[in-house]
């Protein structure tokens, strides 16, 4: 994750981003991905 912040790639593939998270953590990840998708896809 630190490398993503440092290098700011246009695309990043995360392998099992919800691995080891509780229900609240999974919800936060889901909202973050949805927010990013809206920003990137402009809808």
C-alpha atoms as one frame of an Amber mdcrd trajectory, in Angstrom:
protein
   0.000   0.000   0.000   2.847   2.348   0.726   4.187   1.848  -2.793   0.779
   2.764  -4.206   0.877   6.040  -2.311   4.448   6.754  -3.365   4.310   5.832
  -7.048   0.649   6.709  -7.730   0.104   4.233 -10.559  -2.863   4.675 -12.887
  -3.965   1.084 -12.219  -3.339  -1.211  -9.260  -4.491  -4.794  -8.861  -5.069
  -5.841  -5.265  -5.089  -9.522  -4.414  -7.797 -10.289  -1.853  -8.096  -6.764
  -0.397 -10.619  -8.032   2.163  -8.496 -10.894   3.465  -8.430 -10.876   7.249
 -10.861  -7.977   7.664 -13.995  -7.907   9.770 -17.417  -6.952   8.380 -16.868
  -3.237   9.047 -13.493  -3.284   7.301 -14.975  -5.006   4.270 -17.710  -2.354
   4.106 -15.100   0.431   4.207 -13.105  -1.221   1.412 -16.276  -1.608  -0.667
 -17.249   2.050  -0.247 -13.714   3.171  -1.086 -13.628   1.102  -4.263 -17.060
   2.411  -5.309 -15.979   6.017  -4.659 -12.803   5.513  -6.687 -14.737   3.909
  -9.540 -17.140   6.867  -9.665 -14.205   9.279  -9.750 -12.304   7.375 -12.423
 -15.324   6.541 -14.573 -16.943   9.962 -14.014 -20.482   8.783 -13.331
